[in-house]
Amino acid sequence: MLCWSGSFYPQPITNWKRKSTVGLSIDLSTINPLGFVCYAIYTSAFLYSPLIRSQYAARHPASIEPTVRLNDFAFAAHAVVLCMILYTQFWPFIWAFHVGRFQRISRTMAFIFWGSILTPLLVAAVVLSQSPDGGYDASSWAWIDVVSTVSLYRTKT
């Protein structure tokens, strides 16, 4: 965890020294914070939500305890902060860095970004409309399905 966390520091430091983001992919710098926010939501839900933990136990009777640990959440929270710092370095009004004239998010990445936000919202709407108890019974559409949908994005990046 510490080595992986340490890997987030060289690029923002390099940008700081150069006062520029030229040569850095804005696509990755845009999508990475979202991925780690998704991971933080997932880990915090499995660590701290009694509802999600009980739904997990109901669906996994052979292994009722989720495997998410505090270090998973700590890593995710740290990654969100560092990725947001890196992303904001593309905003000249904050950092006064030189940003390349053509450093704009691609349409493909914008589609992926918004799709990654809208898909869990769609699943939440399904949970609310299809679950007879509002998503509390794990045997039907449940809130754990929304959390799982959020987690799918992070596991694919």
C-alpha positions as CSV (number, residue, x, y, z in Angstrom):
1,M,0.0,0.0,0.0
2,L,2.8,2.4,0.9
3,C,4.7,1.8,-2.4
4,W,1.6,2.2,-4.5
5,S,0.6,5.4,-2.6
6,G,4.1,6.7,-3.1
7,S,3.7,6.3,-6.8
8,F,1.3,9.2,-6.9
9,Y,3.8,11.9,-5.9
10,P,6.4,12.1,-8.8
11,Q,4.0,13.6,-11.4
12,P,2.6,16.4,-9.4
13,I,6.0,17.3,-8.1
14,T,7.4,17.2,-11.7
15,N,4.6,19.5,-12.8
16,W,5.3,21.8,-9.9
17,K,9.0,22.0,-10.8
18,R,8.2,22.6,-14.5
19,K,5.2,24.8,-13.8
20,S,3.6,23.0,-16.7
21,T,1.3,20.0,-17.5
22,V,2.4,19.8,-21.1
23,G,3.0,16.1,-22.1
24,L,0.7,14.7,-19.4
25,S,-2.5,13.0,-20.4
26,I,-5.6,15.0,-19.3
27,D,-7.7,11.9,-20.1
28,L,-6.0,9.8,-17.4
29,S,-5.9,12.8,-15.0
30,T,-9.6,13.3,-15.4
31,I,-10.7,9.7,-15.1
32,N,-8.4,8.7,-12.3
33,P,-10.0,10.8,-9.6
34,L,-13.4,9.4,-10.5
35,G,-12.0,5.8,-10.3
36,F,-10.6,6.4,-6.8
37,V,-13.7,8.2,-5.6
38,C,-15.6,5.0,-6.7
39,Y,-13.1,2.9,-4.8
40,A,-13.5,5.1,-1.7
41,I,-17.3,4.8,-1.8
42,Y,-17.0,1.1,-2.2
43,T,-14.5,0.6,0.6
44,S,-16.3,3.0,3.0
45,A,-19.7,1.3,2.3
46,F,-18.2,-2.1,3.1
47,L,-16.4,-0.8,6.2
48,Y,-19.0,1.5,7.8
49,S,-22.5,0.8,6.4
50,P,-24.4,-1.8,8.6
51,L,-26.9,-2.1,5.7
52,I,-24.3,-3.0,3.1
53,R,-22.5,-5.4,5.5
54,S,-25.8,-7.2,6.3
55,Q,-26.7,-7.4,2.6
56,Y,-23.3,-8.8,1.9
57,A,-23.7,-11.4,4.7
58,A,-27.1,-12.4,3.3
59,R,-25.8,-12.9,-0.2
60,H,-22.6,-14.7,1.0
61,P,-23.5,-17.0,3.8
62,A,-20.3,-19.0,3.6
63,S,-18.2,-15.9,4.1
64,I,-20.3,-13.2,5.9
65,E,-17.4,-10.8,6.7
66,P,-16.4,-8.5,3.8
67,T,-12.7,-8.6,3.0
68,V,-12.4,-4.8,2.8
69,R,-10.1,-3.4,5.5
70,L,-9.2,0.1,6.8
71,N,-6.0,0.2,4.7
72,D,-8.1,-0.2,1.6
73,F,-10.1,2.9,2.5
74,A,-7.0,4.8,3.6
75,F,-5.3,4.1,0.2
76,A,-8.5,5.1,-1.7
77,A,-8.8,8.4,0.3
78,H,-5.1,9.2,-0.2
79,A,-5.4,8.4,-3.9
80,V,-8.5,10.7,-4.3
81,V,-6.6,13.6,-2.8
82,L,-3.4,13.1,-4.9
83,C,-5.4,12.6,-8.1
84,M,-7.5,15.7,-7.4
85,I,-4.3,17.7,-6.9
86,L,-2.9,16.4,-10.2
87,Y,-6.2,17.1,-12.0
88,T,-6.4,20.6,-10.7
89,Q,-2.9,21.3,-12.1
90,F,-4.6,21.6,-15.5
91,W,-6.5,24.6,-14.2
92,P,-4.2,27.6,-14.7
93,F,-6.3,29.9,-12.5
94,I,-5.4,27.7,-9.5
95,W,-1.7,26.8,-10.1
96,A,-0.7,29.2,-12.8
97,F,0.9,26.3,-14.7
98,H,1.3,26.3,-18.5
99,V,-1.4,24.0,-20.0
100,G,-1.0,22.9,-23.6
101,R,-3.4,24.5,-26.0
102,F,-4.7,21.1,-27.1
103,Q,-4.9,19.5,-23.7
104,R,-8.6,18.8,-23.6
105,I,-10.4,15.7,-22.6
106,S,-11.3,13.4,-25.5
107,R,-14.9,12.6,-26.4
108,T,-14.3,9.0,-25.6
109,M,-13.1,9.7,-22.1
110,A,-15.9,12.2,-21.5
111,F,-18.4,9.5,-22.5
112,I,-16.7,7.0,-20.2
113,F,-16.6,9.6,-17.4
114,W,-20.3,10.4,-17.6
115,G,-21.3,6.8,-18.2
116,S,-19.5,5.9,-15.0
117,I,-21.5,8.4,-13.1
118,L,-24.9,7.7,-14.7
119,T,-24.8,3.9,-14.6
120,P,-24.8,3.7,-10.7
121,L,-27.6,6.3,-10.7
122,L,-29.6,4.1,-13.1
123,V,-29.0,1.1,-10.9
124,A,-30.2,3.2,-7.9
125,A,-33.4,4.0,-9.8
126,V,-33.9,0.3,-10.5
127,V,-33.4,-0.5,-6.8
128,L,-36.0,2.1,-5.8
129,S,-38.5,1.1,-8.4
130,Q,-38.1,-2.7,-8.4
131,S,-37.4,-3.5,-4.8
132,P,-40.6,-4.0,-2.7
133,D,-38.9,-2.6,0.4
134,G,-36.8,0.2,-1.1
135,G,-33.6,-1.8,-1.4
136,Y,-33.3,-3.2,2.1
137,D,-34.0,-6.9,1.3
138,A,-30.8,-8.5,-0.2
139,S,-32.8,-11.2,-2.0
140,S,-34.1,-8.6,-4.5
141,W,-32.6,-5.5,-6.0
142,A,-30.7,-3.9,-3.1
143,W,-28.3,-1.1,-2.2
144,I,-25.4,-3.5,-2.3
145,D,-26.1,-3.6,-6.1
146,V,-25.5,0.1,-6.4
147,V,-22.3,-0.2,-4.4
148,S,-21.2,-3.1,-6.6
149,T,-22.0,-1.1,-9.7
150,V,-19.8,1.8,-8.4
151,S,-17.0,-0.7,-7.7
152,L,-17.1,-2.1,-11.3
153,Y,-15.6,1.1,-12.6
154,R,-12.7,1.0,-10.3
155,T,-11.8,-2.6,-11.0
156,K,-11.7,-2.0,-14.7
157,T,-9.2,0.9,-14.7
